[in-house]
Amino acid sequence: MRLPRDLTGNELAKALAALGYQITRQTGSHIRLTTARDGEHHVTIPAHNPLKIGTLAAILTDLETHHRISREELLNFLN
């Protein structure tokens, strides 16, 4: 499945609420999200419009590893 090319950092932060992430702080243009699901996990997302593909891919890889789900399952949360 192809990564979305027009996803913003704020949209990604809102979509990650489905995985139990909540915004814990924002410093400048970076949003810090935290979840307690599957153990505590933090992820930092730049609030850029749109997110660069490499940045999005790295964030998704981190999420896949923590939650032990596939890229396709994760992209379904985003849509």
N, C-alpha and C positions, 0 to 999 in steps of 0.2 A: 504494500500500500504506500502511496506517495505522501510525503510530508506536506502539510498545508503551507503555501507560500505567503499567505496574507495574514497569518496569525500574529496578534499583538501580544506583548507581555501581560497586559491587563486581562485580555481574553483567556490566556493560558492560566493565569492565577484563578480566575473565576471557574474555569473548567475543572481545575484540580480539586475544587471543593467536593466533587463526587468521590474522590479518593480520601477524603477526610482532612485535606489541607486547609489551614486557616492562615491569614496574613498575621504575622507576629510583629513585623516592623517594616518600615520603608525608609531607606536612606538615599536621598537623591533620586536617581532613576532606577534603583534596584529594590525589588520586593523580596522579602524573606518570608517563606512559607514553612509551616511546621505541621506535622501530623504525628499522632501517637499510634496510628493503625500499623500493625506488623512491626511494632517497635518504633521508638522516636526517630524521626527523619526530618532533616532540614534541606531545603532547596532554595537557591537564590535565582530570581528571574529578572533580567533587565526589562524595564518598562518601555521598551522600544517599539516603534511602529514602522514596519513589521519586524519580527524577530529574524535574525539571520539564520539560514538553514543549518549551518554548523552548530550554532548556539542551541537551537531547538533540538537537534539530534543529540547533543551532549546531555541536555536536560532529560530528554526522553530515555536515554540509556541509563542514566542515574536512577530514574523512577522505575524502569523495568527491573533493574537489579534489586532494588529495595523491595518492591512489591511482588517480585517473581511472576510477572505477567509478560506476555508477548507484546511486541510493538503494535500489532494489529488490535489487540484488546485495549491497549492504551490509547491508540488513535480513535477508537470508538467512543471513549470518554470525551474526547475533544470535539466530536461532532454532534 
